[in-house]
């Protein structure tokens, strides 16, 4: 609205200045016009005599007629003054005409200069508006690029943070698994030490029992020897018979002690074998338990790796979908911005026909080159006014090149051939 006011104010000012100049010139011409009343204020008395040449027989006769002395000089004086007055009036009229002509030419030149100045001012205003629009479009594009870069940086930072959290969780799981393994190893070593201690205690008990049995056997042998000596001393008479009997008894007792010792050794060997078998079974159970624990750890690791892989795949898919969504939004924004800029530039390039009424609009099919240069512009849905339709097509050609997106692929896809509604009353 302000630009329109400026456009209309300059011609009005120039027209007023032109009129004032013309009025001033007329005033100057009126001031410098000679005053006729001064010459008429003191008229000279002119005595003239009209002579009919047809009545004069001979010119010599006319000159021969007596003429008053006072009339001749006056008549000679009158003719030059009249001619001088006429010459002065003609000069004044000519000067006045030249002044009027010069004033008209000057007014015409000033009007032409005013028209040129107005055209230059309109061109400057239009260039300024286009530069401002280009600046706004560039600022919007830069803001969009910056927002996109910031969003991408935020996504990268988020991905790094999640990766750090994942690594931290994996390290924690590894620490827990390591602690469990160390605890299992310690439990296994403690069990083994307990088994060794128990085996040592059992061996000590067995050795103690064997020593006790040996003591008993020794005591029995000593008692037998003592009984034998006592029997020998008591029954000297029966020495040979009793000696044989005692010897037999001693041999029997020795055999019994030997058999008992053998039985005890066999029992000890059997107990040792059972202990070794129990130790082997326990070691086997411990190995199976360790193997199961190891398998469980491997399963947990495999599950964690699977969960991690699934999480990474899901995150990658999410990031890809998010990127695709952001790219689509960016493309839509670029398309809307370019369409609005095209409508505005075409509207600014449009010259309203005299016959165009308010509310007229039409649909135009436009074909562009990759840089926005207009190849063709055809009205496909008419407004009903052929002059308006032709002016719309001319406006599209005049606005070439049109502002298309910088993305060549998007520009070729959306703006190589497109339709748009030309509605100048809404676009301006």
C-alpha positions as CSV (number, residue, x, y, z in Angstrom):
1,X,0.0,0.0,0.0
2,X,2.8,2.4,0.9
3,X,4.6,1.7,-2.4
4,X,1.4,2.4,-4.3
5,X,1.0,5.8,-2.5
6,X,4.6,6.7,-3.4
7,X,4.0,5.7,-7.0
8,X,0.9,8.0,-7.3
9,X,2.3,10.9,-5.2
10,X,5.3,11.6,-7.5
11,X,3.2,12.3,-10.7
12,X,0.8,14.5,-8.8
13,X,3.7,16.5,-7.4
14,X,5.3,16.8,-10.8
15,X,2.0,17.9,-12.4
16,X,1.5,20.6,-9.7
17,X,5.0,21.8,-10.3
18,X,4.4,22.0,-14.1
19,X,1.2,24.0,-13.6
20,X,2.8,26.3,-11.2
21,X,5.7,26.9,-13.7
22,X,3.3,27.7,-16.5
23,X,1.4,30.1,-14.3
24,X,4.7,31.8,-13.4
25,X,5.6,32.1,-17.0
26,X,2.3,33.7,-17.8
27,X,2.7,36.1,-14.9
28,X,6.2,37.1,-16.2
29,X,4.9,37.6,-19.7
30,X,2.2,39.9,-18.3
31,X,4.7,41.9,-16.2
32,X,7.1,42.5,-19.1
33,X,4.3,43.3,-21.7
34,X,4.7,47.0,-23.0
35,X,2.1,49.5,-21.8
36,X,0.1,50.8,-24.8
37,X,-1.6,53.5,-22.7
38,X,1.7,55.4,-22.5
39,X,1.9,55.7,-26.3
40,X,-1.8,56.6,-26.4
41,X,-1.6,59.1,-23.6
42,X,-0.2,61.9,-25.7
43,X,-1.4,61.3,-29.3
44,X,-0.1,63.5,-31.9
45,X,-2.5,65.3,-34.1
46,X,-2.1,64.1,-37.6
47,X,-3.4,66.1,-40.5
48,X,-3.8,63.9,-43.6
49,X,-5.4,64.5,-46.9
50,X,-6.9,61.8,-49.0
51,X,-6.1,62.2,-52.7
52,X,-7.9,60.3,-55.4
53,X,-5.4,59.5,-58.0
54,X,-8.1,59.0,-60.6
55,X,-9.0,62.6,-60.4
56,X,-5.5,63.6,-60.8
57,X,-4.6,64.2,-64.4
58,X,-0.9,64.5,-63.9
59,X,1.2,63.6,-60.9
60,X,3.1,66.7,-61.5
61,X,0.0,68.7,-60.9
62,X,-0.5,67.1,-57.6
63,X,2.9,68.2,-56.5
64,X,2.3,71.5,-58.0
65,X,-0.7,72.2,-55.8
66,X,0.0,74.4,-52.9
67,X,0.4,72.6,-49.7
68,X,0.3,74.2,-46.3
69,X,3.6,74.5,-44.7
70,X,2.4,73.0,-41.4
71,X,0.8,69.9,-43.0
72,X,3.8,68.4,-44.9
73,X,6.2,67.8,-42.0
74,X,3.4,66.3,-39.9
75,X,2.5,63.9,-42.6
76,X,6.1,62.8,-43.0
77,X,6.4,62.4,-39.3
78,X,3.3,60.3,-38.9
79,X,4.3,57.4,-41.2
80,X,7.5,56.3,-39.4
81,X,5.9,56.3,-35.9
82,X,3.0,54.2,-37.0
83,X,5.3,51.6,-38.6
84,X,7.5,51.6,-35.4
85,X,4.4,51.0,-33.2
86,X,3.3,48.1,-35.5
87,X,6.8,46.6,-35.5
88,X,6.9,46.9,-31.7
89,X,3.5,45.2,-31.3
90,X,4.5,42.4,-33.7
91,X,7.8,41.9,-31.8
92,X,5.9,41.7,-28.5
93,X,3.4,39.2,-30.0
94,X,6.2,37.2,-31.4
95,X,8.1,37.2,-28.1
96,X,4.9,36.2,-26.3
97,X,4.4,33.3,-28.7
98,X,8.0,32.2,-28.3
99,X,7.7,32.4,-24.6
100,X,4.5,30.3,-24.7
101,X,6.1,27.8,-27.0
102,X,9.2,27.6,-24.8
103,X,7.0,27.2,-21.7
104,X,5.1,24.4,-23.4
105,X,8.3,22.7,-24.6
106,X,9.8,23.0,-21.1
107,X,6.6,21.7,-19.5
108,X,6.6,18.8,-22.0
109,X,10.3,18.1,-21.2
110,X,9.6,18.2,-17.5
111,X,6.6,15.9,-17.9
112,X,8.8,13.5,-19.8
113,X,11.5,13.7,-17.1
114,X,8.9,13.2,-14.4
115,X,7.6,10.1,-16.3
116,X,11.2,8.8,-16.6
117,X,11.8,9.5,-12.9
118,X,8.5,7.8,-12.0
119,X,9.5,4.7,-14.1
120,X,12.9,4.6,-12.5
121,X,11.4,4.9,-9.1
122,X,8.9,2.1,-9.8
123,X,11.7,-0.1,-11.2
124,X,13.8,0.7,-8.1
125,X,10.9,-0.1,-5.8
126,X,10.2,-3.4,-7.7
127,X,13.9,-4.3,-7.6
128,X,14.0,-3.5,-3.9
129,X,10.9,-5.6,-3.3
130,X,12.3,-8.5,-5.3
131,X,15.6,-8.2,-3.5
132,X,13.7,-8.2,-0.2
133,X,11.7,-11.3,-1.2
134,X,14.9,-13.0,-2.3
135,X,16.5,-12.1,1.0
136,X,13.5,-13.5,2.9
137,X,13.5,-16.7,0.8
138,X,17.3,-17.0,1.4
139,X,16.9,-16.4,5.2
140,X,14.1,-19.0,5.3
141,X,16.2,-21.5,3.4
142,X,19.2,-20.9,5.6
143,X,16.9,-21.2,8.7
144,X,15.6,-24.5,7.3
145,X,19.1,-25.7,6.6
146,X,20.2,-24.7,10.1
147,X,17.2,-26.4,11.7
148,X,17.8,-29.5,9.7
149,X,21.6,-29.5,10.7
150,X,20.7,-28.9,14.3
151,X,18.1,-31.7,14.2
152,X,20.7,-34.0,12.6
153,X,23.3,-33.1,15.3
154,X,20.7,-33.7,18.0
155,X,19.9,-37.1,16.4
156,X,23.7,-37.9,16.3
157,X,24.1,-36.7,19.9
158,X,21.2,-38.9,20.9
159,X,22.5,-41.9,19.1
160,X,26.0,-41.3,20.7
161,X,24.4,-41.0,24.1
162,X,22.3,-44.2,23.5
163,X,25.4,-46.0,22.3
164,X,27.3,-44.8,25.4
165,X,24.4,-46.1,27.6
166,X,24.4,-49.4,25.7
167,X,28.2,-49.7,26.1
168,X,27.9,-48.9,29.7
169,X,25.1,-51.5,30.2
170,X,27.2,-54.1,28.3
171,X,30.2,-53.3,30.4
172,X,28.1,-53.6,33.6
173,X,26.7,-56.9,32.3
174,X,30.3,-58.1,31.6
175,X,31.3,-57.0,35.1
176,X,28.4,-59.0,36.6
177,X,29.2,-62.0,34.4
178,X,32.8,-61.7,35.5
179,X,31.9,-61.4,39.1
180,X,29.6,-64.5,38.8
181,X,32.4,-66.4,37.1
182,X,34.9,-65.4,39.8
183,X,32.3,-66.3,42.5
184,X,31.8,-69.7,40.8
185,X,35.5,-70.2,40.6
186,X,35.9,-69.3,44.3
187,X,33.0,-71.6,45.2
188,X,34.6,-74.3,43.2
189,X,38.0,-73.8,44.8
190,X,36.4,-73.7,48.3
191,X,34.5,-76.9,47.6
192,X,37.7,-78.5,46.3
193,X,39.6,-77.3,49.4
194,X,36.8,-78.6,51.6
195,X,36.9,-82.0,49.8
196,X,40.7,-82.1,50.2
197,X,40.4,-81.2,53.9
198,X,37.6,-83.8,54.3
199,X,39.8,-86.4,52.5
200,X,42.7,-85.5,54.7
201,X,40.5,-85.8,57.8
202,X,39.2,-89.1,56.7
203,X,42.8,-90.3,55.9
204,X,43.8,-89.1,59.4
205,X,40.9,-90.9,61.0
206,X,41.7,-94.1,59.0
207,X,45.4,-93.8,60.0
208,X,44.4,-93.3,63.6
209,X,42.0,-96.3,63.5
210,X,44.8,-98.4,61.9
211,X,47.2,-97.3,64.6
212,X,44.6,-98.1,67.2
213,X,44.0,-101.4,65.7
214,X,47.8,-102.0,65.5
215,X,48.0,-101.1,69.2
216,X,45.2,-103.4,70.0
217,X,46.8,-106.2,68.0
218,X,50.1,-105.4,69.7
219,X,48.4,-105.4,73.1
220,X,46.7,-108.6,72.2
221,X,50.0,-110.1,71.1
222,X,51.8,-108.9,74.2
223,X,48.9,-110.3,76.3
224,X,49.2,-113.5,74.4
225,X,52.9,-113.6,74.9
226,X,52.4,-112.8,78.6
227,X,49.7,-115.4,78.9
228,X,52.0,-117.8,77.1
229,X,54.8,-117.0,79.5
230,X,52.5,-117.3,82.4
231,X,51.1,-120.5,81.1
232,X,54.6,-121.7,80.4
233,X,55.6,-120.8,83.9
234,X,52.4,-122.1,85.5
235,X,52.2,-125.3,83.5
236,X,55.8,-126.3,83.2
237,X,54.6,-129.9,83.5
238,X,52.3,-129.5,80.6
239,X,55.0,-127.6,78.6
240,X,55.0,-129.6,75.5
241,X,51.3,-130.4,75.3
242,X,50.3,-127.0,76.5
243,X,53.0,-125.4,74.4
244,X,51.6,-127.0,71.3
245,X,48.2,-126.0,72.4
246,X,49.3,-122.5,73.2
247,X,51.2,-122.3,70.0
248,X,48.2,-123.4,68.1
249,X,46.1,-120.8,70.0
250,X,48.8,-118.2,69.3
251,X,48.8,-119.1,65.6
252,X,45.1,-119.0,65.6
253,X,45.1,-115.6,67.3
254,X,47.7,-114.3,64.9
255,X,45.8,-115.6,62.0
256,X,42.7,-114.0,63.4
257,X,44.6,-110.7,63.9
258,X,46.0,-111.0,60.4
259,X,42.6,-111.7,59.0
260,X,41.1,-108.8,60.9
261,X,43.9,-106.5,59.7
262,X,43.3,-107.7,56.2
263,X,39.6,-107.1,56.6
264,X,40.3,-103.6,58.0
265,X,42.7,-102.8,55.1
266,X,40.1,-104.0,52.6
267,X,37.5,-101.9,54.3
268,X,39.9,-98.9,54.2
269,X,40.5,-99.6,50.5
270,X,36.8,-99.9,49.9
271,X,36.2,-96.6,51.8
272,X,39.0,-94.9,49.8
273,X,37.5,-96.2,46.5
274,X,34.1,-94.9,47.6
275,X,35.6,-91.6,48.6
276,X,37.4,-91.3,45.3
277,X,34.3,-92.3,43.4
278,X,32.3,-89.7,45.4
279,X,35.0,-87.1,44.7
280,X,34.9,-88.0,41.0
281,X,31.1,-87.7,41.0
282,X,31.3,-84.4,42.8
283,X,33.9,-83.1,40.4
284,X,31.8,-84.3,37.5
285,X,28.8,-82.6,39.0
286,X,30.8,-79.4,39.6
287,X,32.1,-79.6,36.0
288,X,28.6,-80.1,34.7
289,X,27.4,-77.2,36.9
290,X,30.3,-75.0,35.6
291,X,29.5,-76.1,32.0
292,X,25.8,-75.2,32.6
293,X,26.8,-71.9,34.1
294,X,29.1,-71.3,31.1
295,X,26.3,-72.3,28.7
296,X,24.0,-70.0,30.6
297,X,26.5,-67.1,30.4
298,X,26.9,-67.8,26.7
299,X,23.1,-67.9,26.3
300,X,22.8,-64.6,28.2
301,X,25.5,-63.1,26.0
302,X,23.8,-64.4,22.9
303,X,20.5,-63.0,24.1
304,X,22.1,-59.7,25.0
305,X,23.8,-59.6,21.5
306,X,20.4,-60.4,19.9
307,X,18.6,-57.8,21.9
308,X,21.4,-55.3,21.1
309,X,21.2,-56.1,17.4
310,X,17.4,-55.8,17.4
311,X,17.7,-52.5,19.3
312,X,20.3,-51.3,16.8
313,X,18.1,-52.4,13.8
314,X,15.1,-50.7,15.4
315,X,17.0,-47.6,16.1
316,X,18.4,-47.5,12.6
317,X,14.9,-48.0,11.2
318,X,13.5,-45.3,13.4
319,X,16.3,-42.9,12.4
320,X,15.8,-43.8,8.8
321,X,12.1,-43.2,9.1
322,X,12.6,-40.0,11.0
323,X,15.1,-38.8,8.3
324,X,12.6,-39.7,5.6
325,X,9.9,-37.8,7.5
326,X,12.1,-34.8,7.9
327,X,13.2,-34.9,4.2
328,X,9.5,-35.1,3.2
329,X,8.6,-32.2,5.4
330,X,11.6,-30.2,4.0
331,X,10.5,-31.0,0.5
332,X,6.9,-30.0,1.2
333,X,8.1,-26.7,2.8
334,X,10.4,-26.0,-0.2
335,X,7.5,-26.8,-2.6
336,X,5.1,-24.5,-0.7
337,X,7.7,-21.7,-0.5
338,X,8.6,-22.0,-4.2
339,X,4.8,-22.0,-5.2
340,X,4.2,-18.9,-3.1
341,X,7.2,-17.1,-4.5
342,X,6.1,-18.0,-8.1
343,X,2.6,-16.7,-7.5
344,X,4.0,-13.5,-5.9
345,X,6.5,-12.9,-8.7
346,X,3.9,-13.5,-11.4
347,X,1.5,-11.2,-9.7
348,X,4.1,-8.5,-9.5
349,X,4.9,-8.9,-13.2
350,X,1.2,-8.7,-14.2
351,X,-0.2,-5.5,-15.8
352,X,-3.9,-5.3,-15.2
353,X,-5.8,-4.8,-18.4
354,X,-8.3,-1.9,-18.5
355,X,-11.2,-4.3,-19.1
356,X,-10.2,-6.6,-16.3
357,X,-12.7,-6.7,-13.4
358,X,-12.2,-7.8,-9.8
359,X,-12.4,-11.4,-8.9
360,X,-11.0,-12.8,-12.2
361,X,-8.8,-15.9,-12.0
362,X,-7.5,-18.6,-14.3
363,X,-5.4,-21.8,-14.2
364,X,-2.1,-21.8,-16.1
365,X,-0.1,-24.9,-17.2
366,X,3.6,-23.9,-17.0
367,X,6.7,-25.8,-18.3
368,X,10.1,-24.8,-17.0
369,X,13.7,-25.5,-17.5
370,X,15.9,-26.7,-14.7
371,X,17.0,-23.1,-13.8
372,X,13.3,-21.9,-13.7
373,X,13.3,-20.4,-17.2
374,X,9.8,-20.4,-18.6
375,X,9.4,-22.6,-21.7
376,X,5.7,-22.3,-22.1
377,X,2.7,-20.9,-20.2
378,X,-0.9,-21.8,-21.4
379,X,-4.2,-21.1,-19.7
380,X,-6.0,-24.4,-19.3
381,X,-9.0,-23.1,-17.3
382,X,-10.1,-19.7,-18.6
383,X,-11.4,-16.8,-16.6
384,X,-13.9,-16.0,-19.2
385,X,-12.0,-12.9,-20.3
386,X,-9.5,-13.6,-23.1
387,X,-7.7,-10.4,-22.5
388,X,-7.2,-11.3,-18.9
389,X,-6.0,-14.8,-19.8
390,X,-3.4,-13.4,-22.3
391,X,-2.2,-10.9,-19.7
392,X,-1.8,-13.8,-17.2
393,X,0.3,-15.7,-19.7
394,X,2.4,-12.6,-20.5
395,X,3.0,-12.1,-16.7
396,X,4.4,-15.7,-16.4
397,X,6.8,-15.1,-19.3
398,X,7.7,-11.7,-17.9
399,X,8.5,-13.2,-14.5
400,X,10.9,-15.7,-16.0
401,X,13.1,-17.2,-14.5
402,X,10.7,-18.4,-11.8
403,X,12.0,-19.1,-8.3
404,X,12.3,-22.9,-8.1
405,X,13.8,-25.0,-5.3
406,X,17.6,-25.4,-5.2
407,X,17.2,-29.2,-5.1
408,X,17.5,-30.2,-8.8
409,X,15.7,-33.5,-8.3
410,X,12.8,-31.9,-6.4
411,X,12.6,-29.1,-8.9
412,X,12.5,-31.5,-11.9
413,X,9.9,-33.7,-10.1
414,X,7.5,-30.9,-9.0
415,X,8.2,-27.9,-11.2
416,X,9.2,-29.2,-14.6
417,X,5.5,-29.1,-15.6
418,X,2.9,-27.8,-13.2
419,X,-0.4,-26.0,-12.9
420,X,-1.2,-23.1,-10.6
421,X,-4.1,-20.8,-10.0
422,X,-3.5,-17.2,-11.0
423,X,-5.6,-15.0,-8.7
424,X,-4.0,-11.5,-8.7
425,X,-6.4,-10.1,-6.2
426,X,-5.3,-12.6,-3.6
427,X,-1.6,-12.8,-4.6
428,X,-0.9,-9.0,-4.2
